[in-house]
């Protein structure tokens, strides 16, 4: 499976693509509306950042309690239900007079739903497509997300100006319901990938074993930390550029689209793993220019270039899939998604806190410098992980994950 036409000949991939696109559109439009609404009400860069990315903190709870459901629930029902929860929750956020504490409480619930939906969606992608089609399919979903974000931030900026932030939230709620309907009636009814009932214990056991592998641990850290620190920069676009923040968000999405297109379609497999560190450095280094408080045009150019580096995540996911047995990949990818969003929430909070003390441009440069440092520190361990992913010798050790996901064998001797 080497071309885009090959992908879209798979009917379920088309439905998954459409549902994912509607979900991303809802998140894009609602995020800009929430950031604008909270910043206008409070004038706080920290609270504005948390409103846009604060659902990420709930991902910690989801990763520790819910992720066993990613492989134990039928994918179609799980995706439709989580999108419906987003639709209802976003409609609640649009209520006039909603207290700030209640807004963040709703965001926490949506974060829990998001922690499950990521694992379900990307685990299902591995079933819909053959193994050799995963990177191409994942890159197309990323490209669609980038394109949708470009359009969504532009449309969101217009909607916020024309119909108010609360009206924009209602539009986002409708987009989530479209995603729910597309998943329900566009995907086939598939059985769960793993047997057993979802439980906190099963989630915890598998989390521990996934994390216990030094190779997977380095991959997870590289997926989470550099990305989260740079998203902290993005969380300051509204304080930095005010009503023109949509320009920066759109250029970030455009750069991400370009990076995923190149990495997913045109970079040969033998090069992909070796490009991870350069791309993670590219993700951070251009943001250092914000220390000089550049005008919007220069800042947008730096954001565009840096966002090409988000393609590093796509390449690392390929390594993670290679290091994880098939029966636990939904859980492993869900842990990646939850950890990444948690790191983004932490990055947004840290960037907002620095901006409260200094300024938004200074905070963006500080976050970029931290990202560069983390990337350099992780490089040796990631080299070992890449070699393990390319060797069949890692597979017997990762089979332990499937045993932990199933739990103890009741027929096994106990003494």
C-alpha positions in Angstrom: 0.0 0.0 0.0 2.0 2.9 -1.3 -0.4 5.5 -2.7 -3.2 7.7 -1.4 -5.6 6.0 -3.9 -4.8 2.6 -2.3 -5.9 4.0 1.1 -9.2 5.4 -0.1 -10.1 2.2 -1.8 -10.6 0.8 1.7 -14.1 1.9 2.7 -13.6 1.9 6.4 -10.5 4.1 6.1 -12.6 6.7 4.3 -15.2 6.7 7.1 -12.4 6.9 9.7 -10.8 9.7 7.8 -14.1 11.7 7.7 -15.0 11.1 11.3 -11.5 12.1 12.4 -11.7 15.3 10.2 -15.0 16.4 11.8 -13.5 15.7 15.3 -10.4 17.8 14.6 -12.6 20.6 13.1 -14.6 20.7 16.3 -11.5 20.8 18.5 -9.9 23.6 16.4 -12.9 25.8 16.3 -13.8 25.3 20.0 -10.2 25.8 21.1 -9.9 29.2 19.5 -13.3 30.2 20.8 -12.4 29.1 24.4 -9.0 30.8 24.4 -10.6 34.1 23.1 -13.5 33.8 25.6 -11.4 33.2 28.7 -8.7 35.7 27.7 -11.3 38.4 27.1 -12.9 37.7 30.5 -9.8 37.4 32.6 -6.9 39.0 30.7 -4.7 36.1 31.9 -2.4 34.3 29.5 -2.2 31.4 31.9 -6.0 30.8 32.1 -6.3 31.4 28.3 -3.6 28.7 27.7 -5.4 26.3 30.1 -8.7 26.9 28.4 -7.3 25.9 25.0 -5.1 22.9 26.2 -6.3 22.2 29.8 -8.2 19.1 28.8 -4.8 17.5 28.5 -4.4 17.2 32.3 -7.4 14.8 32.5 -5.4 12.6 30.1 -3.3 11.5 33.1 -6.4 10.0 34.8 -7.6 8.5 31.5 -4.2 6.9 30.9 -4.2 5.3 34.4 -7.8 4.2 34.5 -9.5 3.9 31.1 -7.0 2.8 28.5 -7.7 -0.9 28.8 -11.0 -0.1 27.1 -9.2 1.0 23.9 -8.6 -2.7 23.0 -11.6 -4.2 24.9 -14.5 -2.2 23.5 -15.9 -2.4 19.9 -14.3 0.5 18.1 -17.4 1.8 16.3 -19.4 2.2 19.4 -16.5 3.7 21.4 -15.7 6.3 18.7 -19.4 7.3 18.2 -20.0 7.7 21.9 -16.9 9.7 22.7 -17.6 12.1 19.8 -21.2 12.5 21.1 -19.8 13.3 24.6 -17.7 16.0 23.0 -20.7 17.5 21.3 -22.8 17.7 24.4 -20.0 19.0 26.5 -19.1 21.7 24.1 -22.7 22.8 23.9 -22.6 23.2 27.7 -19.5 25.4 27.5 -21.5 27.8 25.3 -24.0 28.5 28.1 -24.1 32.2 29.1 -22.9 32.9 32.6 -21.1 29.5 33.0 -18.7 30.0 35.9 -15.0 29.6 35.2 -14.7 26.6 37.6 -17.6 24.9 35.8 -16.0 25.5 32.4 -12.8 23.8 33.6 -14.8 20.9 35.1 -16.4 20.3 31.7 -13.0 20.4 30.0 -11.8 17.8 32.5 -14.6 15.4 31.5 -13.9 16.0 27.8 -10.2 15.2 28.5 -11.2 11.8 29.9 -13.2 11.0 26.8 -10.3 12.1 24.6 -7.9 9.8 26.4 -9.9 6.8 25.3 -10.8 8.0 21.8 -7.2 8.3 20.6 -6.3 4.8 21.5 -9.5 3.4 19.9 -9.0 5.4 16.6 -5.3 4.6 16.0 -5.7 1.0 17.1 -8.6 0.7 14.6 -6.3 2.2 11.9 -4.0 -0.8 12.4 -6.9 -3.2 11.8 -8.3 -1.3 8.8 -4.9 -1.1 7.0 -2.1 -3.7 6.7 1.1 -3.1 8.7 2.9 -1.6 5.7 0.1 0.9 5.2 0.1 2.2 8.8 2.6 5.1 8.3 0.9 6.3 5.1 -2.5 6.1 6.7 -1.4 7.9 9.8 0.3 10.5 7.8 -2.9 11.1 5.8 -4.9 11.5 9.0 -2.2 14.0 10.2 -2.4 15.8 6.9 -6.1 16.0 7.1 -5.8 17.4 10.6 -3.4 20.0 9.4 -5.6 21.0 6.6 -8.6 21.1 8.8 -6.8 23.2 11.4 -5.8 25.7 8.7 -9.4 26.1 7.6 -10.7 25.7 11.1 -8.6 28.5 12.6 -9.5 30.8 9.7 -13.2 29.9 10.0 -13.0 30.1 13.8 -11.5 33.6 13.7 -14.3 34.7 11.4 -17.0 33.0 13.5 -15.6 34.5 16.8 -15.8 37.9 15.2 -19.3 37.5 13.6 -21.3 35.3 16.0 -19.3 35.5 19.3 -17.2 32.9 21.0 -20.2 31.2 22.4 -21.9 30.9 19.0 -18.7 29.4 17.7 -18.8 26.8 20.5 -22.2 25.7 19.3 -20.9 25.3 15.7 -18.1 23.1 17.2 -20.7 21.0 19.1 -22.4 20.4 15.8 -19.2 19.2 14.2 -18.6 16.7 17.0 -22.1 15.3 16.4 -21.2 14.9 12.7 -18.1 12.9 13.7 -20.3 10.7 15.9 -22.7 10.0 13.1 -20.0 9.3 10.6 -18.4 6.7 13.0 -21.7 5.0 13.8 -22.9 4.6 10.2 -19.6 4.6 8.3 -17.6 2.0 10.2 -18.2 -1.7 10.3 -19.2 -3.5 13.6 -15.9 -5.1 14.6 -15.3 -7.2 17.7 -12.9 -5.8 20.4 -9.2 -6.5 19.7 -8.7 -8.0 23.2 -10.7 -10.3 25.5 -11.8 -9.4 29.0 -13.5 -6.5 30.7 -12.0 -3.0 30.8 -10.7 -2.3 34.3 -8.4 0.1 36.2 -6.3 -2.9 37.1 -5.8 -4.1 33.6 -5.0 -0.6 32.5 -2.5 -0.2 35.2 -0.8 -3.5 34.6 -0.4 -2.8 30.9 0.8 0.8 31.4 3.5 -0.5 33.8 4.8 -3.1 31.4 4.7 -0.8 28.4 6.7 1.7 30.4 9.1 -0.9 31.8 10.8 -1.4 28.4 13.7 1.1 28.2 13.3 1.2 24.4 9.6 2.1 24.6 10.2 4.5 27.4 12.7 6.6 25.4 10.2 6.6 22.4 7.4 7.8 24.7 9.5 10.6 26.2 10.5 11.7 22.7 6.9 11.7 21.6 5.7 13.6 24.6 8.2 16.2 26.0 9.7 18.1 23.0 6.2 18.3 21.4 4.5 19.4 24.7 7.0 22.2 25.2 6.5 23.6 21.7 2.7 23.4 22.1 3.3 25.6 25.2 4.7 28.2 22.7 1.5 27.8 20.6 -0.6 28.3 23.7 0.8 31.9 23.9 -0.3 32.9 20.3 -3.4 34.7 21.6 -1.4 36.8 24.2 1.3 37.4 21.6 -0.8 38.4 18.6 -4.3 39.0 20.1 -7.0 39.1 17.4 -4.4 38.1 14.7 -3.5 34.8 16.6 -5.4 32.9 13.9 -2.6 33.7 11.5 -0.1 31.9 13.7 -2.3 28.9 14.3 -3.0 28.6 10.6 0.7 28.7 9.7 1.5 26.2 12.3 -1.1 23.8 10.8 0.3 24.5 7.3 3.8 23.5 8.5 2.6 20.4 10.1 0.7 19.4 6.9 3.9 19.9 4.9 6.0 17.8 7.3 3.5 14.9 7.4 3.2 14.9 3.6 6.9 14.6 3.1 7.5 12.1 5.9 4.5 9.9 5.1 4.6 9.8 1.3 8.1 10.7 0.1 10.7 9.8 2.7 12.0 6.2 2.1 11.6 3.8 5.1 15.3 3.4 5.5 15.7 7.2 6.2 12.7 7.7 8.4 14.0 6.6 11.8 17.2 8.6 11.4 15.3 11.8 10.7 13.7 11.9 14.1 16.3 14.0 16.0 16.8 16.6 13.2 13.0 17.1 12.9 12.6 17.5 16.7 15.4 20.1 16.6 13.6 21.8 13.7 10.5 21.9 15.8 12.1 24.0 18.5 15.0 26.1 17.1 12.9 28.6 15.0 11.0 29.6 18.1 14.2 31.0 19.6 13.6 34.0 17.3 10.8 35.1 19.6 13.4 36.2 22.1 13.9 39.3 19.8 10.1 40.0 19.8 9.7 39.8 16.0 6.9 41.3 14.0 4.0 39.1 13.1 5.3 38.2 9.6 8.7 37.0 10.9 7.0 35.2 13.8 4.6 33.4 11.3 7.5 32.4 9.1 9.3 30.9 12.1 6.2 29.0 13.2 5.7 27.7 9.7 9.2 26.3 9.5 9.2 24.9 13.0 5.9 23.1 12.6 7.4 20.9 9.8 9.2 19.2 12.7 6.0 17.8 14.1 6.6 15.0 11.5 9.0 13.5 14.0 6.0 12.2 15.9 4.9 10.2 12.9 8.3 8.5 12.6 8.4 7.7 16.3 4.9 6.2 16.2 6.2 3.8 13.6 8.9 2.7 16.1 6.4 2.4 18.9 4.2 0.1 16.7 7.2 -2.1 15.9 8.1 -2.4 19.6 4.6 -3.4 20.7 2.6 -6.6 20.0 -0.5 -6.3 17.9 -3.0 -7.1 20.7 -1.8 -4.1 22.8 -1.2 -1.5 20.1 -4.5 0.3 20.8 -3.5 0.7 24.4 0.1 1.6 23.5 -1.1 4.3 21.0 -3.7 5.5 23.5 -0.9 5.9 26.1 1.1 7.9 23.5 -1.9 10.1 22.8 -2.8 10.6 26.5 0.8 11.3 27.4 1.3 13.7 24.5 -1.8 15.7 25.4 -0.8 15.7 29.1 2.6 17.0 28.1 0.9 19.7 26.0 -1.2 20.7 29.0 1.9 20.9 31.2 3.7 22.9 28.5 0.8 25.3 28.1 0.6 25.8 31.9 4.4 26.3 32.2 4.5 28.7 29.2 1.6 30.7 30.7 3.3 30.9 34.1 6.5 32.2 32.5 4.6 34.7 30.4 2.8 36.0 33.6 6.2 36.8 35.0 8.0 37.9 31.8 6.2 38.2 28.5 4.7 35.9 25.9 7.7 36.2 23.4 10.2 35.6 26.2 8.3 32.5 27.4 8.1 31.1 23.8 11.9 31.4 23.5 12.4 29.7 26.9 10.1 26.8 26.0 12.0 26.3 22.7 15.4 26.2 24.5 14.0 23.6 26.9 12.8 21.5 23.9 16.2 21.6 22.3 17.8 20.4 25.5 15.4 17.5 26.0 15.9 16.4 22.3 19.7 16.3 22.8 19.5 14.4 26.1 17.2 11.7 24.6 19.3 11.1 21.4 21.5 8.2 22.7 18.5 6.2 24.1 16.5 6.7 21.0 19.4 5.4 18.9 19.2 2.1 20.9 15.4 2.0 20.5 15.6 2.4 16.8 18.1 -0.5 16.5 15.7 -2.6 18.6 12.7 -1.7 16.5 14.6 -2.8 13.4 15.6 -6.2 15.0 13.3 -9.2 15.6 15.1 -9.8 18.9 12.9 -7.4 20.8 9.7 -9.3 20.1 9.8 -12.0 22.8 10.1 -9.4 25.5 7.1 -7.3 24.3 4.9 -10.4 24.4 4.8 -9.9 28.1 2.5 -6.9 27.5 -0.3 -9.1 26.0 0.0 -11.4 29.0 -0.4 -8.5 31.4 -3.4 -7.1 29.5 -5.2 -10.5 29.8 -4.4 -10.7 33.5 -3.6 -13.9 35.5 -4.5 -17.2 34.0 -7.1 -18.8 36.3 -6.0 -22.3 35.2 -2.4 -21.7 36.0 -0.9 -23.4 39.1 -0.6 -21.1 42.1 1.9 -22.9 44.2 
